[in-house]
Each structure stands twice: as structure tokens, then as C-alpha cells.
Amino acid sequence: MFQVRIHGRGGQGVVTGAEMLSIAAFLEGRHAQAFPSFGSERTGAPVVAFCRIADKEIRLREPVMQPDALIIQDATLLNQIDVFSGLDPEGYVVLNTHRSFEEMGLGELATRFRPERLITVPATELSLKHVGRNAPNVPMLGAFAAASGMISLDSVAAAIREKFSGKVAEGNIAAATEAYNAAKAVMEAAHAQAM
């Protein structure tokens, strides 16, 4: 079973992102489960959502405490909560920022985790560019697909079309595609640097 924890703030589509991730996995013939955990439901408050992906029925119902992947939609949370808590040493981190982990003061993560699995992508900028609003959840799914290989970009696009229609769907697909390509470039650069 592959477990994902998504951190963000109210209004950034954290819950919708988890739902679309589970839809994408389901479309690939897997079992999937998505659910949120709310502290306060106001816009801007920290929100956490969870997604599990497996090849057989999922019976667990508790929050994901030891994720295989983290999707962090708001970098300001890094100073508020321990978003990296419980992350598997072989885990993936997809962080919404245009800066590198080193520039964010997180260079020591590269020593604890595999650098090619630490991905930054400017998801907010991509959502503003393609959708016209701050909704980093969909670009983050594109970057997650590239980083983890757990779902395909085609499945992400299909999940977007199940949730949205018209220009909103097409804009989100464009944002997810650009994030996917950006994440691939970050991974290739990290892999080349490690060699």
C-alpha cells in the first residue's frame, strides 16, 4: 500500500486534490481511499488530507502517520508544523515553491532522503497562469505523478475531467502537464548531479 499525506491551507483544494488522486488511481484499476482531517474549516487554516493506493481492498481508516509521499501545497506550513513527521526514508516530497530545498533552508533533507525524490514545483504560479486562481492542488498532482510514477499524467487528466469541465478542466490539465514536465526536469537534474 502506498500512502500519501497532503498538507495545505483551507481554500487551496487540499481535499479535492486527495479525491482526484484517488480517482486517478481508481481509473488505473487500483483500490484507493481519500479523506480529510480538519482542524478549523476557515480559509487559510492548515488542512491535511490523506490518500491510500493499493492493489487490493483497503481496510485501514485512520490518518496516514507514516506516509510514502508528502504533497505540501503551502511552504509557509514548514515553519508551523512538522510536515515531514513519519516520512519513509525512501519517500517522496513534492513542495509548492519556485525555490530549491537548499534555498528554503531544507538542504539537510537531501542527506536524509533521496535527492531525486525531493521535488519543488511552482504550483501556485502555474495555477494562476492556467486557471486564473490560487489552486495549487492540480499542478501538485501532475508533479506527484512525475515524481512517484504511482499514477500517470493521463489518469490525472481523466480525474480532472471527472471533477471539472470546459475551460476550467482544460486549464487545470495544462497546469498539471506543465508541473509534470517541471518535476521531471528537477528529477533529471538531481539524478545527473548525483552521478
N, C-alpha and C positions, 0 to 999 in steps of 0.2 A: 504494500500500500504506500502511496506517495501522498504526503500531507503538506498542505500549503497554508501559511498564515499571511493574511493581508492586513497591513496597518495603514490607516489614513485618517482623514477627518470627515466629519459629517458634511455632506454635500459634494464629496469627491467621487461618489459612486462605488464605494468600497463593497457594499452588499451586492450591488448589481454586477460588479466585476467578479465576485465569487460565484454568483449564479451563472454568468456567461462562461466562466472557466469550467464549471460542472457540465453545462450544456455542450461545450466543445468536446469534453472527454466522452460524454454520452454518445455524441454523434460519431465518435471513433470506436464505438462498441464496448466501451468500458462502463463500469459502475462508477457513480460519482455522487457526492454529497456536498452541499454548501449551506452554511448557516452563519448568522452574525452573532456578535456579542456587543451589546450597547452598554455604555456607562451612562452617558447623558445623550439624549437624542437631538440636541440642538446643532445647528450648523456650526462647523468649526471644532466641535468637541472630538476627542480621539475616538475612533471606531475600529474595531477588529472584526474581521470575518475569516471564516475557515473554509477550506475545500479539501476533500479527500478524493483520490482517484485510485481505483483498484480494478483488477481483472476478475474479481469475484464480489459477491454481495458484501456491503459494508454494514457491520453491526454496531460499531462504535458510535456514540452520540456526544461524547464530551469534547470540550475545546482542544485544539491542537497545541500541545505543550512542547513537543519535540518535532518541529517542522523539518521537512526535507528542503523546503524553499520558503523564502520570505519575499513578499512583494511590499515595498514600502513606498506608498504614494505621496507621502509628505515628509521631506527631510527634516522639518522642524521637530518632528517626533523623536529624532535621535537624541535630543537634549532633554526630553521629558520622561521617556520610558525606556526600559531595556528591550528594544525591539529584537535584539539578537539572542535573547534568552532561549536556551534549549535547542538552538540550531545545530543540526547534524554537521560534523566536521567535513562531510562531503557535500554539504548543502549548497544551495544557490541563493544569491541575494540579488534582487532587481530593485534598484533605487532610483526614484524620480529626482534627477538633478542633471544639470549640464556640466557639473564638476566631477572630477575623478574622486575615488575614495581617499587618495592621498591629499588632495585639495580640501576635502571635507574633514581632515584630521583623523581619518579612519585607516591609515596606512598599515597599522598593526593587524588589521583583519586579513591582509594579504599573507601574513605569516601563519595565521590560524586556519585559513581556508584556501581553497584552490583559486588563484587569481583569475583564471578564465571563467570562474563561476560567480564572480563579483561584477555585476553589470550595472552601469549607470546609463540612463536614457532620459532626455529632456521631455518627459511625457506631458507636462503642463504646456510647454511651448507647442508641442505637436497637436494637442487637443485644441488649443486656441487657434492655431493655424488652419486646421482642417474642419473643426466643428464650431469654432467661434465661442467656446466657453471653457472654463477650467474644469475639465472632467478627465483626469489622467488615467482613469481605470482601464479604458480600452487600449491606449498605447502600451500600458504596462502589461496587458495580456499578450500583445504582439511581442514585446521584449521577452516575456516569460517563455513563450513558445520557442523563440530562438535559443534562449539560454539553456532550457531544460530538455527540449525535444519531447516532452511529455504529450504535447498536442501540436497539431500542425497549424500553420497560418490559415490554411483553407478552412479548418474547423473553427478557428476564431472568427473568420469572416462569416461562416454559416451561423454561428451563435449570435453574432451582431445582427444579422438579418432576421433572426427569430425575435430579437428584443426591440429592434428599431426598424424604420422603413424610410424610403425616399432618400432625400439629401442627408439626413442625419445618419442613416446607415452607411451611405457611401462615404461621407466624411470620416466616420469612425473607422471604416475599413482602410481608408487612405492613411489615417493616423497610426493604426495598428501595423500596417505594412511598413511605413517609414520607421517605426520603432523597432520592428523585427529586423530590418536591414541595419539600423544603427547598432543594435545589440550584437548582431553577427560581426560587425566591424570591430566592436570593442573586444569581443571574444578572440577574434583572429589576431588582433594587436597584442593581447595578453599572452596568447599562445606563442607568438613569434618572439616576444620578449623573454619568455621562459626558456627558450631554446638556446 
